[in-house]
Amino acid sequence: MVFPLQFPMKKNLLTLTIWDKDLLSSNDYISEATFDFGKEAARAFHKEETVHIMGPEGEKFWVPCSNSKIEAGRVNFGLFIFYISRLSKKA
């Protein structure tokens, strides 16, 4: 997924909400994970570079999920922040 962002932002938070998928009834909320990517976004903006956020084991990293402040598993994902200058958008 790609989401356009403008920097600076008041909050640099990515929240993933996890739901199950039911066929015969409504879907149920399971948990959510929030990741603060403020330092990485600032680096991408100020150095005008792509930032790849990695965990210690490689490309992806684990973020704990919670449901009403109770730990409810973890989600594994990777994140790239691409810097696109205003000049390249006009070209």
N, C-alpha and C positions, 0 to 999 in steps of 0.2 A: 504494500500500500504506500502511496505517496501523499503527503500532506504539505501544502505550501505554508511556510511560516514567515513572519516578519520579525526581525530582531531590532532592538531589544523588546522583550516581552516582560510583563509584570511577573508572570509565573511560567517556568519552563517545565511543565509536568505532563507526562504521558500516562493516562489512566486506561488500563485494559479491564473491561468488565467481562466476566465469564458467565455464560448461560448454558443450560442444557437445551437440547432440542427435543421436544415432545411431539409426537404425531397426532395424538388424540386429545391432548389437553394443552393448556398454556405452558410456555417455556418458563423455567425456574432459574432465578438468580442463584449462582453458586458462590462466587467471590469476585474480588477485584485486586489488581496490583497497580501501584502508582510508582513511577520512576521519574526522578528529577534529573533532567539533562541540561541544566543551566550552564555548568562549566563547559560542557562539550559544545553547546550552542554558541557560547561566547568565543570559544577557540575557533570554531568554523567561521564566525562572522569577522573577527578581528584579524585572523591570519588568511582569510579568504581561501579556505581549503576544505576538503571533504574530511569529516571525522567519522571513523568507524569505532563504535563503542563495543569493546570485547570483554568477555569474562576471562578469568585466569586459565581456563581450559581450552580456549580457542575463540571461535567466532561468536558463539552465543553465550548468554549468561542467564542465571536463574534469578528471578525476582519473587519474593514471597507474596502470596495472596492471602487476603483476610476477608472474613465475613463477620461483620459486627465486632471487630477487634479480636476475633478468634482466628488463629492460623488455619488456613484452609488450602494447603498445598502450595505449589510453586508453578510459575510459568517460565518457559525457556524461550528467549528471543534474542535477536540481534538488531542493531540499530545503526543506520548510517545517517549522517547529517551532511547534506550537500549544500555548498555555498554557490549561489547563482547570483552574479552581479547584475545590477540594474542595466548595465551596458549590454550584456549578453541577451537580455530579454528583448531589447529593442531591435537587435539584429535579425 
